[in-house]
Amino acid sequence: MVRKQLYITEGQDQALKHEAQSLGISEAELVRRAIDELLQGKTGHSVRQREALSELIGHTKCLAKNHRLPQHYLFDRETLYAEREQRQHQPTK
């Protein structure tokens, strides 16, 4: 996280304290949510959504890089679907 310092009016301070207390969250969390809501209105995505997506993409790239199927492993869609159908119709033990 990045630390920011800003000035707000006394009225904003009182409202912020009241709202945070009524929601049971910190004032900082309330400010973060308000910023996300403002930015989401302009971009369609919140900062947290973009951060989560970026983290997911990075994790996916790492998995793709480190996890390889054996070289001789070949498959086709029809075979996969047939195997799946076969498993679904097997009686459970």
C-alpha positions as CSV (number, residue, x, y, z in Angstrom):
1,M,0.0,0.0,0.0
2,V,1.0,3.6,-0.5
3,R,0.6,6.2,2.2
4,K,-1.2,9.4,1.3
5,Q,-1.8,12.4,3.4
6,L,-4.6,14.9,2.7
7,Y,-6.6,17.7,4.2
8,I,-10.4,17.4,4.7
9,T,-12.9,19.7,6.3
10,E,-14.2,19.2,9.8
11,G,-17.6,18.2,8.5
12,Q,-16.0,15.6,6.2
13,D,-14.0,14.3,9.2
14,Q,-17.1,13.9,11.3
15,A,-19.1,12.3,8.5
16,L,-16.2,9.9,7.8
17,K,-15.9,8.9,11.4
18,H,-19.6,8.3,11.7
19,E,-20.0,6.3,8.5
20,A,-16.9,4.2,9.2
21,Q,-18.2,3.4,12.7
22,S,-21.7,2.6,11.5
23,L,-20.2,0.2,8.9
24,G,-17.7,-1.3,11.4
25,I,-14.7,-0.5,9.3
26,S,-11.7,1.8,9.6
27,E,-11.8,5.3,8.2
28,A,-9.0,4.3,5.8
29,E,-11.0,1.4,4.5
30,L,-14.0,3.6,3.9
31,V,-11.8,6.1,2.0
32,R,-10.3,3.3,-0.1
33,R,-13.8,2.0,-0.9
34,A,-14.9,5.5,-1.9
35,I,-11.9,5.9,-4.2
36,D,-12.7,2.5,-5.8
37,E,-16.3,3.5,-6.3
38,L,-15.3,6.8,-7.9
39,L,-12.8,5.2,-10.2
40,Q,-15.1,2.3,-11.1
41,G,-17.6,4.8,-12.3
42,K,-15.0,6.1,-14.8
43,T,-13.3,2.9,-15.9
44,G,-15.9,0.2,-15.2
45,H,-13.5,-1.6,-13.0
46,S,-12.3,-1.0,-9.5
47,V,-8.6,-0.7,-8.6
48,R,-8.9,-3.9,-6.6
49,Q,-10.4,-5.7,-9.5
50,R,-7.5,-4.6,-11.8
51,E,-5.0,-5.6,-9.1
52,A,-6.7,-9.0,-8.7
53,L,-6.8,-9.6,-12.4
54,S,-3.1,-8.6,-12.8
55,E,-2.2,-11.0,-10.0
56,L,-4.2,-13.8,-11.6
57,I,-2.6,-13.3,-15.0
58,G,0.9,-13.4,-13.4
59,H,0.0,-16.6,-11.5
60,T,-1.4,-18.1,-14.7
61,K,1.7,-17.3,-16.7
62,C,3.9,-18.8,-13.9
63,L,1.8,-22.0,-14.0
64,A,2.0,-22.1,-17.8
65,K,5.7,-21.7,-17.7
66,N,6.4,-24.3,-15.0
67,H,3.8,-26.9,-15.9
68,R,4.2,-28.8,-19.1
69,L,2.5,-31.9,-20.3
70,P,4.7,-34.8,-21.4
71,Q,5.9,-34.4,-24.9
72,H,4.2,-37.5,-26.2
73,Y,0.8,-36.5,-24.6
74,L,-1.6,-35.7,-27.4
75,F,-5.4,-35.4,-27.2
76,D,-8.3,-34.2,-29.2
77,R,-11.6,-32.7,-28.2
78,E,-13.7,-35.7,-29.3
79,T,-11.6,-38.1,-27.2
80,L,-11.8,-35.8,-24.2
81,Y,-15.6,-35.5,-24.5
82,A,-16.0,-39.2,-24.9
83,E,-13.9,-39.9,-21.7
84,R,-15.9,-37.3,-19.8
85,E,-19.2,-38.8,-20.9
86,Q,-18.0,-42.2,-19.9
87,R,-17.0,-41.0,-16.4
88,Q,-20.3,-39.3,-15.9
89,H,-22.3,-42.4,-16.6
90,Q,-20.3,-44.7,-14.4
91,P,-22.1,-45.7,-11.2
92,T,-20.7,-44.1,-8.0
93,K,-19.2,-46.4,-5.5
